[in-house]
């Protein structure tokens, strides 16, 4: 094995040494930290998050989206509002005609619909009243959400990065020695099979994302997608506000750079040590840029983990302490022994471990066959799995870009008659999604407000595709404490619950820095499109809740 003259004095460090100790340490540490963040993001709000007490989040599958509720399924509303409630708006009808494309687009943006398993474990986890935020059965990974519906039609969704978290964590298991806590276990060196498993993961993540863009939205091919992305991404941050106003040639360069990093750079992995390390550095830099420019939960942080496996000890040695007896000194001695041909005595446990690693390599290779076929297919799908274990998946993001931003603004009023022109409607504010035009965009990555994301999806469909938003309206009408804990502002705090709640549909645009609206302290400029759903009272929703077997909310 060829060596590399490194900065550890004059010692020769093997390029891909069998003891990739620094790589192993960083991969294990990053896996641990990412799982801590993921558990924290998925922990329920105060008091738990159950179907009977909380807000059921989720998004129906394509089949459920096609199910148009008939008059009997709708809440009882006065006749003057029945026409509004019984049919979607003009914008909604246009979206309904493109329902199949929208369903594909939702998966493209990272939302993966699925059904809960019918096994005993699945029934225990997904039964009504159970906590929403926890591991699902059979690979429904961290943060699966229960979607309320008719009996026997409950659905579970999994965001795309959660399958990626599952696969990354699965590979991370094989980096950990079984019987020792030593940072440098001599008898169980890191397996090259596991390290190449991580490299294969980052290859699929990046190439899948690049191919779905080229095959998807036309704006990726004419290099105009970045003209819209910063403004229309799920949860923009303050940096996105300024990046959106970059010159047109900057946006073209960003799009070209994205194609280069996702379609060309992944192949550097197979071109030798230096190109593999360059791939790791470029991908980590790319993820840092994405973190700075948007709130994409812990997705970008998670994508850095397999990129670390593209380095070796010679590249990462500067990150670790040196000196007599320190980890770097021990690694140098171990590598010197390896260079002299000294090999540790193979114990029974080490032989078993090697056999397990070989079996892992065979399993990953076998499960990768349909994934590779999918990557080569012109009808590529993404953020899905072709095996029940969900440990070798297909990935991708933003295959289509929303060209304008719409938001659903929930409002309540204490007026006894919602139709009166002098009724005062007050806005509910979410923790992060745009609402008040004067509120600065949030900066929360790697944290994630799931309800805010679901509101983003709901905004470019109709309430008929998102029955959970009517359920949320019922919780707000009852001033439900757990539901309100998911919001940033309750205008009826320390007051009687609202008598009516409605959803208004708005189009949002970033204000221009230095312009009239920005001078008035507004980050957003919004224009009303129409009603998303009409004013509703608890009485209106009684039959609606009963028909879906949802617990009827009682005012606190």
QUIPEWO-V137661 format. One record per backbone hydrogen bond with DSSP energy under -0.5 kcal/mol. CO is the residue of the C=O (numbers start at 1). NH is the residue of the N-H. E is the energy in kcal/mol with one decimal. If there is no record, write none. Layout:
co=CO nh=NH e=E
co=CO nh=NH e=E
This chain:
co=2 nh=15 e=-1.7
co=4 nh=6 e=-0.7
co=4 nh=13 e=-2.0
co=7 nh=9 e=-1.5
co=8 nh=11 e=-1.5
co=11 nh=6 e=-1.1
co=11 nh=13 e=-0.6
co=12 nh=14 e=-0.6
co=13 nh=4 e=-1.4
co=14 nh=17 e=-0.9
co=18 nh=20 e=-1.2
co=19 nh=21 e=-2.0
co=20 nh=24 e=-2.4
co=21 nh=25 e=-2.5
co=22 nh=26 e=-2.4
co=23 nh=27 e=-2.5
co=24 nh=28 e=-2.5
co=25 nh=29 e=-2.4
co=26 nh=30 e=-2.7
co=27 nh=31 e=-2.4
co=28 nh=32 e=-2.3
co=29 nh=33 e=-2.6
co=30 nh=34 e=-2.4
co=31 nh=35 e=-2.0
co=32 nh=36 e=-2.0
co=33 nh=37 e=-2.3
co=34 nh=38 e=-2.5
co=35 nh=39 e=-2.5
co=36 nh=40 e=-2.2
co=37 nh=41 e=-2.8
co=38 nh=42 e=-1.7
co=39 nh=43 e=-0.6
co=40 nh=43 e=-0.8
co=45 nh=48 e=-2.1
co=49 nh=132 e=-2.6
co=50 nh=54 e=-3.9
co=54 nh=56 e=-0.6
co=55 nh=57 e=-0.7
co=61 nh=65 e=-2.5
co=62 nh=66 e=-1.7
co=63 nh=67 e=-0.6
co=64 nh=67 e=-0.8
co=66 nh=68 e=-1.0
co=67 nh=69 e=-0.6
co=70 nh=73 e=-1.3
co=70 nh=74 e=-0.7
co=71 nh=74 e=-0.9
co=75 nh=77 e=-0.5
co=78 nh=81 e=-1.7
co=78 nh=82 e=-0.8
co=79 nh=82 e=-0.7
co=79 nh=83 e=-0.7
co=81 nh=85 e=-1.9
co=82 nh=86 e=-2.4
co=83 nh=87 e=-0.7
co=89 nh=93 e=-2.9
co=90 nh=94 e=-1.8
co=91 nh=95 e=-1.7
co=92 nh=96 e=-2.5
co=93 nh=97 e=-1.8
co=94 nh=98 e=-0.8
co=96 nh=99 e=-1.6
co=98 nh=102 e=-2.5
co=99 nh=103 e=-2.6
co=100 nh=104 e=-2.0
co=101 nh=105 e=-2.2
co=102 nh=106 e=-2.5
co=103 nh=107 e=-1.6
co=104 nh=108 e=-2.1
co=105 nh=109 e=-1.9
co=106 nh=111 e=-2.6
co=107 nh=110 e=-1.6
co=108 nh=398 e=-0.9
co=110 nh=112 e=-0.6
co=110 nh=160 e=-4.6
co=111 nh=113 e=-0.6
co=112 nh=158 e=-2.5
co=114 nh=156 e=-2.3
co=119 nh=123 e=-2.6
co=120 nh=124 e=-1.9
co=121 nh=125 e=-2.2
co=122 nh=126 e=-2.9
co=123 nh=127 e=-0.6
co=127 nh=130 e=-1.9
co=130 nh=51 e=-0.6
co=132 nh=134 e=-1.0
co=134 nh=144 e=-0.9
co=136 nh=139 e=-0.5
co=137 nh=140 e=-1.3
co=139 nh=141 e=-1.2
co=140 nh=136 e=-3.1
co=141 nh=144 e=-1.0
co=144 nh=134 e=-0.6
co=145 nh=157 e=-1.1
co=146 nh=148 e=-0.6
co=147 nh=155 e=-1.1
co=150 nh=153 e=-2.5
co=155 nh=147 e=-2.3
co=156 nh=114 e=-1.3
co=157 nh=145 e=-1.2
co=158 nh=112 e=-1.7
co=159 nh=162 e=-1.9
co=159 nh=163 e=-0.8
co=160 nh=163 e=-0.7
co=160 nh=164 e=-1.2
co=161 nh=165 e=-2.1
co=162 nh=166 e=-1.9
co=163 nh=167 e=-2.3
co=164 nh=168 e=-2.6
co=165 nh=169 e=-2.6
co=166 nh=170 e=-2.1
co=167 nh=171 e=-2.1
co=168 nh=172 e=-2.1
co=169 nh=173 e=-1.2
co=170 nh=173 e=-0.5
co=170 nh=174 e=-0.6
co=171 nh=174 e=-1.0
co=172 nh=175 e=-1.5
co=173 nh=176 e=-1.3
co=175 nh=177 e=-0.5
co=182 nh=185 e=-0.5
co=184 nh=186 e=-0.6
co=191 nh=195 e=-2.1
co=192 nh=196 e=-2.5
co=193 nh=197 e=-1.4
co=194 nh=198 e=-1.8
co=195 nh=199 e=-2.0
co=196 nh=200 e=-2.4
co=197 nh=201 e=-1.6
co=198 nh=202 e=-2.3
co=199 nh=203 e=-2.0
co=200 nh=204 e=-2.0
co=201 nh=205 e=-2.4
co=202 nh=206 e=-2.3
co=203 nh=207 e=-2.5
co=204 nh=208 e=-2.1
co=205 nh=209 e=-1.7
co=206 nh=210 e=-2.2
co=207 nh=211 e=-2.7
co=208 nh=212 e=-2.1
co=209 nh=213 e=-1.1
co=210 nh=214 e=-2.0
co=211 nh=215 e=-2.3
co=212 nh=216 e=-0.7
co=217 nh=220 e=-1.5
co=217 nh=221 e=-0.5
co=218 nh=221 e=-1.2
co=218 nh=222 e=-2.0
co=219 nh=224 e=-2.1
co=219 nh=225 e=-1.2
co=224 nh=227 e=-1.7
co=225 nh=228 e=-1.9
co=225 nh=229 e=-1.8
co=226 nh=230 e=-0.5
co=228 nh=231 e=-0.7
co=228 nh=232 e=-2.1
co=229 nh=233 e=-1.7
co=233 nh=236 e=-0.5
co=235 nh=295 e=-1.5
co=237 nh=241 e=-1.1
co=238 nh=242 e=-0.9
co=239 nh=242 e=-0.6
co=239 nh=243 e=-2.5
co=240 nh=244 e=-2.1
co=242 nh=245 e=-0.9
co=243 nh=246 e=-1.8
co=247 nh=250 e=-0.9
co=247 nh=251 e=-1.5
co=248 nh=252 e=-1.9
co=249 nh=253 e=-2.1
co=250 nh=254 e=-2.5
co=251 nh=255 e=-2.1
co=252 nh=256 e=-2.4
co=253 nh=257 e=-2.7
co=254 nh=258 e=-2.2
co=255 nh=259 e=-2.1
co=256 nh=260 e=-2.3
co=257 nh=261 e=-2.6
co=258 nh=262 e=-1.9
co=259 nh=263 e=-2.5
co=259 nh=264 e=-0.5
co=260 nh=264 e=-1.6
co=260 nh=265 e=-2.4
co=264 nh=267 e=-1.4
co=265 nh=268 e=-2.5
co=266 nh=269 e=-1.3
co=267 nh=270 e=-1.2
co=268 nh=271 e=-1.9
co=272 nh=276 e=-2.3
co=273 nh=277 e=-2.4
co=274 nh=278 e=-2.2
co=275 nh=279 e=-2.3
co=276 nh=280 e=-2.1
co=277 nh=281 e=-2.3
co=278 nh=282 e=-2.7
co=279 nh=283 e=-2.5
co=280 nh=284 e=-2.1
co=281 nh=285 e=-2.3
co=282 nh=286 e=-2.4
co=283 nh=287 e=-2.3
co=284 nh=288 e=-2.1
co=285 nh=289 e=-2.1
co=286 nh=290 e=-2.0
co=287 nh=291 e=-2.3
co=288 nh=292 e=-2.2
co=289 nh=293 e=-1.6
co=290 nh=294 e=-0.7
co=291 nh=294 e=-0.6
co=294 nh=296 e=-0.9
co=296 nh=299 e=-1.7
co=298 nh=302 e=-2.6
co=299 nh=303 e=-2.0
co=300 nh=304 e=-1.0
co=301 nh=304 e=-0.5
co=301 nh=305 e=-0.6
co=302 nh=305 e=-1.0
co=302 nh=306 e=-0.6
co=303 nh=307 e=-0.7
co=304 nh=308 e=-1.3
co=305 nh=308 e=-1.0
co=305 nh=309 e=-0.7
co=307 nh=310 e=-1.7
co=308 nh=311 e=-1.8
co=312 nh=315 e=-0.6
co=312 nh=316 e=-2.0
co=313 nh=317 e=-1.5
co=316 nh=319 e=-1.9
co=317 nh=320 e=-1.8
co=321 nh=328 e=-1.5
co=323 nh=326 e=-2.0
co=326 nh=330 e=-2.3
co=327 nh=331 e=-2.4
co=328 nh=332 e=-2.3
co=329 nh=333 e=-2.0
co=330 nh=334 e=-2.1
co=331 nh=335 e=-2.6
co=332 nh=336 e=-2.2
co=333 nh=337 e=-2.1
co=334 nh=338 e=-1.9
co=335 nh=339 e=-2.5
co=336 nh=340 e=-1.6
co=337 nh=342 e=-2.3
co=338 nh=341 e=-1.3
co=345 nh=347 e=-0.5
co=347 nh=351 e=-2.1
co=348 nh=352 e=-2.3
co=349 nh=353 e=-2.3
co=350 nh=354 e=-2.3
co=351 nh=355 e=-2.1
co=352 nh=356 e=-2.3
co=353 nh=357 e=-2.3
co=354 nh=358 e=-2.4
co=355 nh=359 e=-2.3
co=356 nh=360 e=-2.5
co=357 nh=361 e=-2.5
co=358 nh=362 e=-2.3
co=359 nh=363 e=-2.5
co=360 nh=364 e=-2.9
co=361 nh=365 e=-2.3
co=362 nh=366 e=-2.5
co=363 nh=367 e=-2.7
co=364 nh=368 e=-1.2
co=365 nh=369 e=-0.5
co=366 nh=369 e=-1.0
co=367 nh=371 e=-0.5
co=368 nh=372 e=-2.8
co=369 nh=373 e=-2.2
co=370 nh=374 e=-2.2
co=371 nh=375 e=-2.1
co=372 nh=376 e=-1.9
co=373 nh=377 e=-0.8
co=374 nh=377 e=-0.6
co=377 nh=380 e=-1.0
co=384 nh=394 e=-2.7
co=387 nh=390 e=-1.0
co=392 nh=386 e=-0.6
co=394 nh=384 e=-1.2
co=399 nh=217 e=-3.0
co=404 nh=406 e=-0.5
co=405 nh=508 e=-2.8
co=407 nh=409 e=-0.6
co=407 nh=506 e=-2.6
co=408 nh=410 e=-0.6
co=409 nh=504 e=-2.7
co=410 nh=428 e=-2.8
co=411 nh=502 e=-2.5
co=412 nh=426 e=-2.9
co=413 nh=499 e=-2.0
co=413 nh=500 e=-1.7
co=417 nh=420 e=-1.2
co=420 nh=423 e=-1.6
co=423 nh=425 e=-0.7
co=426 nh=412 e=-2.4
co=429 nh=488 e=-2.3
co=429 nh=489 e=-2.0
co=432 nh=442 e=-0.6
co=436 nh=435 e=-0.5
co=436 nh=439 e=-2.2
co=437 nh=523 e=-2.6
co=437 nh=524 e=-1.7
co=444 nh=447 e=-2.8
co=448 nh=450 e=-0.9
co=449 nh=453 e=-1.5
co=450 nh=454 e=-2.3
co=451 nh=455 e=-2.0
co=452 nh=456 e=-1.4
co=453 nh=457 e=-1.9
co=454 nh=458 e=-2.5
co=455 nh=459 e=-1.4
co=456 nh=460 e=-0.6
co=457 nh=460 e=-1.0
co=458 nh=461 e=-1.7
co=462 nh=465 e=-1.3
co=462 nh=466 e=-0.6
co=463 nh=466 e=-0.8
co=465 nh=60 e=-0.7
co=466 nh=469 e=-2.0
co=467 nh=470 e=-1.0
co=467 nh=471 e=-1.6
co=468 nh=472 e=-2.3
co=469 nh=473 e=-1.9
co=470 nh=474 e=-2.0
co=471 nh=475 e=-1.8
co=472 nh=476 e=-2.2
co=473 nh=477 e=-2.2
co=474 nh=478 e=-1.0
co=475 nh=480 e=-2.5
co=476 nh=479 e=-1.3
co=478 nh=556 e=-1.8
co=480 nh=484 e=-2.4
co=481 nh=485 e=-1.2
co=483 nh=486 e=-1.5
co=484 nh=487 e=-1.6
co=486 nh=431 e=-0.6
co=489 nh=429 e=-1.6
co=489 nh=491 e=-0.6
co=490 nh=493 e=-1.7
co=492 nh=495 e=-1.8
co=500 nh=413 e=-1.9
co=501 nh=536 e=-2.4
co=502 nh=411 e=-2.6
co=503 nh=532 e=-2.8
co=503 nh=533 e=-1.7
co=504 nh=409 e=-2.9
co=504 nh=506 e=-0.5
co=505 nh=529 e=-3.3
co=505 nh=530 e=-1.4
co=506 nh=407 e=-2.5
co=507 nh=527 e=-2.2
co=508 nh=405 e=-0.7
co=509 nh=525 e=-3.1
co=511 nh=513 e=-0.5
co=512 nh=515 e=-2.9
co=512 nh=518 e=-0.5
co=515 nh=519 e=-2.2
co=516 nh=520 e=-1.0
co=517 nh=522 e=-2.4
co=518 nh=521 e=-1.8
co=521 nh=523 e=-0.5
co=523 nh=511 e=-2.4
co=525 nh=509 e=-2.1
co=527 nh=507 e=-3.1
co=530 nh=505 e=-3.1
co=533 nh=503 e=-2.1
co=536 nh=501 e=-2.0
co=537 nh=541 e=-1.3
co=538 nh=542 e=-0.6
co=539 nh=542 e=-0.9
co=540 nh=76 e=-1.3
co=541 nh=545 e=-2.8
co=542 nh=546 e=-2.2
co=543 nh=547 e=-2.5
co=544 nh=548 e=-0.9
co=545 nh=550 e=-2.5
co=546 nh=549 e=-1.2
